[in-house]
Amino acid sequence: MTKPRLDQGADYERGFVDGMSKQAQSSVDKAVNSMSQRTWVGLTNEEIKEFDTWHDNREEEVGWCNPSEIVAYIEAKLRSKNNG
């Protein structure tokens, strides 16, 4: 029985890397194509007013509102609307 060689040479390595690169590019292309087929859904005026209320309540609660909390709130709202 022949022991497998770990060093297959430069051509083998180049072929392996090219194959992995092609597979990764294919995955990226599929993701981009599926994203481009969806229509982006933004926040309505009512949802923006809800945010204002949330923000005001949060500031009353702790005296200020951490910017990362604001981002998390808005991101969660948009994610729920756009991930169906």
C-alpha positions as CSV (number, residue, x, y, z in Angstrom):
1,M,0.0,0.0,0.0
2,T,1.3,3.4,-1.0
3,K,1.4,6.1,1.6
4,P,-0.3,9.3,0.4
5,R,2.1,12.2,-0.2
6,L,1.4,15.4,1.6
7,D,3.6,17.4,-0.9
8,Q,1.8,17.0,-4.3
9,G,3.8,19.8,-6.0
10,A,3.1,23.3,-7.2
11,D,0.6,22.3,-9.9
12,Y,-1.5,20.4,-7.4
13,E,-1.5,23.3,-4.9
14,R,-2.3,25.8,-7.7
15,G,-5.2,23.6,-8.8
16,F,-6.5,23.2,-5.3
17,V,-6.4,27.0,-4.6
18,D,-8.0,27.8,-8.0
19,G,-10.8,25.3,-7.2
20,M,-11.4,26.7,-3.8
21,S,-11.4,30.2,-5.2
22,K,-13.9,29.3,-7.8
23,Q,-16.2,27.7,-5.2
24,A,-16.0,30.7,-3.0
25,Q,-16.8,33.1,-5.8
26,S,-19.7,30.9,-6.8
27,S,-21.1,31.2,-3.3
28,V,-20.6,34.9,-3.2
29,D,-22.3,35.3,-6.6
30,K,-25.3,33.3,-5.4
31,A,-25.7,35.4,-2.3
32,V,-25.4,38.7,-4.2
33,N,-27.9,37.5,-6.8
34,S,-30.5,36.4,-4.2
35,M,-30.1,39.7,-2.4
36,S,-30.4,41.8,-5.5
37,Q,-33.7,40.1,-6.3
38,R,-35.4,41.3,-3.1
39,T,-36.8,44.8,-2.7
40,W,-35.4,46.7,0.3
41,V,-38.0,47.6,2.9
42,G,-37.2,50.7,5.0
43,L,-38.9,52.1,8.0
44,T,-42.3,53.8,7.8
45,N,-43.0,57.2,9.3
46,E,-44.9,55.4,12.1
47,E,-41.9,53.2,12.9
48,I,-39.7,56.2,13.0
49,K,-42.1,57.8,15.5
50,E,-42.0,54.5,17.5
51,F,-38.2,54.8,17.6
52,D,-38.5,58.4,18.8
53,T,-40.8,57.2,21.6
54,W,-38.5,54.4,22.5
55,H,-35.5,56.7,22.5
56,D,-37.2,59.3,24.7
57,N,-38.3,56.6,27.2
58,R,-34.8,55.2,27.2
59,E,-33.3,58.6,28.0
60,E,-35.8,59.1,30.8
61,E,-34.9,55.7,32.2
62,V,-31.1,55.9,32.3
63,G,-30.4,59.6,31.6
64,W,-28.9,59.0,28.1
65,C,-29.0,56.5,25.3
66,N,-25.9,54.5,24.2
67,P,-25.4,54.8,20.4
68,S,-24.9,51.0,20.1
69,E,-28.4,50.6,21.6
70,I,-29.8,52.9,18.9
71,V,-28.1,51.0,16.2
72,A,-29.2,47.6,17.6
73,Y,-32.9,48.9,17.8
74,I,-32.9,50.1,14.2
75,E,-31.0,47.1,12.9
76,A,-33.4,44.7,14.6
77,K,-36.4,46.5,13.1
78,L,-34.9,46.5,9.6
79,R,-33.7,42.9,9.8
80,S,-37.2,41.7,10.8
81,K,-38.7,43.6,7.8
82,N,-36.2,42.4,5.2
83,N,-35.6,38.8,6.2
84,G,-39.2,38.0,5.9
